[in-house]
Amino acid sequence: MATGENLLGAYLRDRRAKLDPAAFGISPARRRTPGLRREEVAHRASVSVTWYTWLEQGRGGAPSSEVLNRIARALLLTDVEREHLFLLAQGRPPEARYQPSEGITPTLQRILDSLTFSPALVVRAFTRDIIAWNHAATAVLVDYAALPPKQRNVLRLLFCNPTVRARQPDWESVARFAVATFRADAARAGAALAIEIRTLVEELCVDSHEFATLWGEHDVCNHGEGLKAINHPTVGLLSLEYSAFSVDGRPDLNMVIYTPETEADAERVIALVAAYS
């Protein structure tokens, strides 16, 4: 890659050239080059032709997120193309777009189900709602299907469900970690989920003074990987390694997979899964 190469300008010109003028009601007659002209993109994005020309030439300075979103709409960019535009222009991805969904794709559910002896969940990253799980999660963690939908929430279970709370050998550390990771993710959600997140926080503060205290400390941390201990009423203490993954194409969803730490833990998990079949 050449030093000083104008990657943003090259990308804008390429996207512009790939658009069909006829799709916008513009006659393609008497055009020397394919695609839309600069002035046509500028008009669609509600920016000046001079400024847009400078942007393609690498002279316009760093555009704001609002302007980039308008340009993305003007060029009919897909979500991944829009993300690439932001990375070139600002060096960071755009604010995640929340996609309301009551569930997951059949393919993702089959992936969960294939993890026979590894409890796995799909969680809405910004609100901690649990929207999918596998059989192992039901046997080892919680029978989520038996809960009302509103109660299928990591924070509500941890702070407001005595059974779940009693299974945490070090509840205070788990609770502190859960609130800190939630605060970090909530800040990434942006305006689209601000009301929903605020409502959840207000309800939890009313229902749990411990949550209110931890929320007021403003700690943040990433989820990543770690070790989770569970006091299971049937097999006793379980130690599970966990990893959290973003779902491709769905920045609002995380998949969390728990794996038995030792051979003894694996034997206990296998017994629980078999007994719950």
C-alpha positions as CSV (number, residue, x, y, z in Angstrom):
1,M,0.0,0.0,0.0
2,A,1.5,3.3,-1.0
3,T,2.1,5.9,1.7
4,G,-0.5,8.7,1.6
5,E,-2.8,6.7,-0.7
6,N,-6.3,8.1,-0.6
7,L,-8.2,5.0,0.2
8,L,-11.4,6.8,1.2
9,G,-11.5,8.7,-2.1
10,A,-10.9,5.6,-4.1
11,Y,-13.7,3.8,-2.3
12,L,-16.1,6.6,-2.8
13,R,-15.3,6.8,-6.5
14,D,-15.7,3.1,-6.9
15,R,-19.1,2.9,-5.1
16,R,-20.3,5.9,-7.1
17,A,-19.3,4.3,-10.4
18,K,-21.2,1.1,-9.6
19,L,-24.5,2.9,-9.3
20,D,-27.0,2.8,-12.1
21,P,-28.3,6.3,-12.9
22,A,-31.6,4.9,-14.3
23,A,-32.4,3.5,-10.9
24,F,-32.6,7.1,-9.6
25,G,-34.7,8.3,-12.6
26,I,-31.6,9.9,-14.2
27,S,-31.1,9.4,-18.0
28,P,-27.8,7.6,-18.7
29,A,-27.5,9.4,-22.1
30,R,-24.5,11.5,-22.8
31,R,-22.4,10.2,-19.9
32,R,-18.7,9.7,-20.4
33,T,-18.2,7.6,-17.3
34,P,-20.4,5.0,-15.6
35,G,-22.4,5.6,-12.4
36,L,-23.5,8.8,-10.7
37,R,-21.6,12.1,-11.0
38,R,-20.1,13.8,-8.0
39,E,-22.8,16.5,-8.0
40,E,-25.6,13.8,-8.0
41,V,-24.1,12.1,-5.0
42,A,-23.6,15.4,-3.2
43,H,-27.2,16.3,-3.9
44,R,-28.5,13.0,-2.5
45,A,-26.3,13.3,0.6
46,S,-27.3,17.0,1.1
47,V,-23.7,18.2,1.1
48,S,-22.0,20.8,-1.2
49,V,-20.5,19.6,-4.4
50,T,-17.3,21.4,-3.6
51,W,-17.0,19.7,-0.2
52,Y,-17.8,16.2,-1.6
53,T,-15.3,16.7,-4.4
54,W,-12.6,17.6,-1.8
55,L,-13.6,14.5,0.2
56,E,-13.0,12.3,-2.9
57,Q,-9.7,14.1,-3.5
58,G,-8.5,13.6,0.1
59,R,-8.8,17.3,1.0
60,G,-12.1,17.5,2.9
61,G,-10.9,16.6,6.4
62,A,-12.5,14.0,8.6
63,P,-16.3,14.0,7.9
64,S,-18.8,13.7,10.8
65,S,-20.7,10.5,11.5
66,E,-23.9,12.2,10.4
67,V,-22.4,13.2,7.0
68,L,-21.0,9.7,6.5
69,N,-24.4,8.2,7.2
70,R,-25.9,10.5,4.6
71,I,-23.2,9.5,2.1
72,A,-23.8,5.9,2.8
73,R,-27.5,6.3,2.1
74,A,-26.8,8.3,-1.0
75,L,-24.5,5.5,-2.3
76,L,-26.9,2.7,-1.2
77,L,-24.2,1.1,0.8
78,T,-24.9,-2.2,2.6
79,D,-24.2,-2.5,6.3
80,V,-20.7,-4.0,5.7
81,E,-20.0,-1.3,3.1
82,R,-21.1,1.4,5.5
83,E,-18.8,0.0,8.2
84,H,-15.9,0.0,5.7
85,L,-16.7,3.7,4.9
86,F,-16.5,4.6,8.5
87,L,-13.2,2.7,9.1
88,L,-11.6,4.5,6.1
89,A,-12.9,7.9,7.1
90,Q,-12.7,7.8,10.9
91,G,-10.6,4.8,11.7
92,R,-13.5,3.2,13.7
93,P,-16.7,1.4,13.0
94,P,-20.0,3.3,13.1
95,E,-22.5,3.1,16.0
96,A,-24.0,-0.4,16.0
97,R,-27.5,-0.6,14.4
98,Y,-29.9,-2.4,16.6
99,Q,-32.0,-5.0,14.8
100,P,-35.1,-5.9,16.8
101,S,-35.6,-9.7,16.7
102,E,-37.5,-12.2,18.8
103,G,-35.1,-15.0,18.0
104,I,-32.2,-16.3,15.9
105,T,-31.8,-18.0,12.6
106,P,-32.3,-21.7,12.4
107,T,-28.6,-22.1,11.4
108,L,-27.5,-20.4,14.6
109,Q,-29.9,-22.6,16.7
110,R,-28.4,-25.7,15.1
111,I,-24.9,-24.5,16.1
112,L,-26.1,-24.2,19.6
113,D,-27.7,-27.6,19.6
114,S,-24.5,-29.2,18.2
115,L,-22.7,-28.2,21.4
116,T,-24.1,-31.3,23.2
117,F,-22.1,-31.0,26.4
118,S,-21.3,-27.2,26.4
119,P,-24.0,-24.9,27.7
120,A,-24.5,-22.1,25.2
121,L,-26.6,-19.0,25.1
122,V,-27.4,-16.2,22.6
123,V,-27.7,-12.9,24.5
124,R,-28.7,-9.4,23.4
125,A,-25.5,-7.6,24.0
126,F,-27.0,-4.3,25.0
127,T,-29.8,-5.4,27.3
128,R,-28.7,-8.9,28.4
129,D,-31.9,-10.6,27.3
130,I,-31.4,-14.3,26.7
131,I,-33.1,-15.1,23.4
132,A,-31.8,-18.6,22.6
133,W,-30.1,-21.5,24.4
134,N,-29.3,-25.2,24.0
135,H,-30.2,-28.3,25.9
136,A,-27.0,-28.3,27.9
137,A,-27.8,-24.8,29.1
138,T,-31.2,-25.9,30.3
139,A,-29.7,-28.9,32.2
140,V,-26.7,-27.1,33.7
141,L,-27.7,-23.5,34.1
142,V,-31.4,-22.5,34.1
143,D,-34.6,-23.9,32.5
144,Y,-35.1,-20.7,30.5
145,A,-38.1,-22.1,28.7
146,A,-39.9,-22.3,32.0
147,L,-39.4,-18.6,32.8
148,P,-41.6,-15.7,31.6
149,P,-39.9,-14.0,28.7
150,K,-39.2,-10.8,30.7
151,Q,-37.3,-12.9,33.3
152,R,-35.0,-14.4,30.7
153,N,-32.4,-11.7,31.4
154,V,-29.0,-12.2,32.8
155,L,-29.2,-9.2,35.2
156,R,-32.8,-9.9,36.3
157,L,-31.8,-13.5,37.1
158,L,-28.6,-12.6,38.9
159,F,-30.1,-9.9,41.1
160,C,-33.8,-10.9,41.4
161,N,-33.9,-14.7,41.3
162,P,-32.9,-16.3,44.6
163,T,-32.3,-19.7,43.1
164,V,-29.8,-18.3,40.5
165,R,-28.2,-16.2,43.1
166,A,-27.7,-19.1,45.5
167,R,-25.8,-21.0,42.8
168,Q,-23.1,-18.4,42.6
169,P,-20.3,-19.3,45.1
170,D,-18.9,-15.7,44.8
171,W,-22.1,-13.8,44.0
172,E,-20.6,-10.4,44.8
173,S,-17.7,-10.7,42.3
174,V,-20.1,-12.2,39.6
175,A,-22.6,-9.3,40.2
176,R,-19.9,-6.7,40.0
177,F,-18.5,-8.1,36.8
178,A,-22.0,-8.4,35.2
179,V,-22.8,-4.8,35.9
180,A,-19.5,-3.5,34.7
181,T,-19.7,-5.4,31.4
182,F,-23.3,-4.3,31.0
183,R,-22.4,-0.6,31.4
184,A,-19.7,-0.9,28.8
185,D,-22.0,-2.5,26.3
186,A,-24.9,-0.2,27.0
187,A,-22.7,2.8,26.1
188,R,-22.1,1.2,22.7
189,A,-25.8,0.8,22.0
190,G,-26.3,4.5,21.1
191,A,-29.6,6.3,20.9
192,A,-31.6,3.5,19.4
193,L,-31.8,1.6,22.6
194,A,-31.4,4.4,25.1
195,I,-35.0,4.3,26.4
196,E,-35.1,0.5,26.7
197,I,-31.8,0.4,28.6
198,R,-32.8,3.3,30.9
199,T,-36.1,1.5,31.7
200,L,-34.2,-1.7,32.5
201,V,-31.7,0.1,34.7
202,E,-34.5,1.9,36.6
203,E,-36.5,-1.3,37.2
204,L,-33.4,-3.1,38.4
205,C,-32.5,-0.2,40.7
206,V,-36.0,-0.4,42.3
207,D,-35.9,-4.2,42.5
208,S,-32.3,-4.5,43.9
209,H,-30.5,-2.1,46.0
210,E,-27.3,-4.0,45.3
211,F,-27.7,-3.4,41.6
212,A,-28.3,0.3,42.3
213,T,-25.1,0.5,44.4
214,L,-23.0,-1.2,41.7
215,W,-24.5,0.8,38.9
216,G,-23.6,4.0,40.8
217,E,-19.9,3.0,40.8
218,H,-19.6,3.4,37.0
219,D,-17.1,0.6,36.6
220,V,-16.7,-0.9,33.1
221,C,-14.9,-4.0,31.7
222,N,-15.0,-6.3,28.7
223,H,-16.7,-9.8,28.8
224,G,-14.0,-11.8,26.9
225,E,-13.1,-15.1,28.5
226,G,-13.0,-16.4,32.0
227,L,-14.0,-19.1,34.5
228,K,-17.5,-19.5,36.0
229,A,-18.2,-21.5,39.2
230,I,-21.7,-22.9,39.8
231,N,-23.0,-24.7,42.9
232,H,-25.4,-27.1,41.2
233,P,-28.0,-28.7,43.5
234,T,-27.5,-32.1,41.9
235,V,-23.7,-32.5,41.2
236,G,-22.2,-29.9,43.5
237,L,-19.5,-27.5,42.4
238,L,-19.0,-27.1,38.7
239,S,-16.2,-25.1,37.1
240,L,-16.8,-23.9,33.5
241,E,-14.6,-21.9,31.2
242,Y,-16.6,-19.4,29.1
243,S,-16.0,-17.4,25.9
244,A,-18.2,-14.7,24.4
245,F,-18.4,-14.2,20.6
246,S,-20.1,-11.6,18.5
247,V,-22.6,-13.0,16.0
248,D,-21.5,-12.1,12.5
249,G,-23.8,-9.5,10.9
250,R,-25.6,-9.0,14.3
251,P,-23.6,-6.6,16.5
252,D,-26.5,-6.6,18.9
253,L,-26.1,-10.3,19.7
254,N,-23.4,-12.3,21.6
255,M,-23.0,-16.0,21.8
256,V,-21.6,-17.3,25.2
257,I,-20.3,-20.9,25.3
258,Y,-19.4,-22.6,28.6
259,T,-16.9,-25.6,28.5
260,P,-16.2,-27.9,31.5
261,E,-12.8,-27.0,32.9
262,T,-11.7,-30.4,33.9
263,E,-12.5,-34.0,33.1
264,A,-14.4,-34.3,36.3
265,D,-16.5,-31.3,35.4
266,A,-17.1,-32.8,32.0
267,E,-18.4,-36.0,33.6
268,R,-20.8,-34.0,35.8
269,V,-22.1,-32.0,32.8
270,I,-22.6,-35.3,30.8
271,A,-24.6,-36.7,33.7
272,L,-26.8,-33.6,34.0
273,V,-27.5,-33.5,30.3
274,A,-28.3,-37.2,30.2
275,A,-30.6,-36.9,33.2
276,Y,-32.5,-34.0,31.6
277,S,-33.1,-35.8,28.4
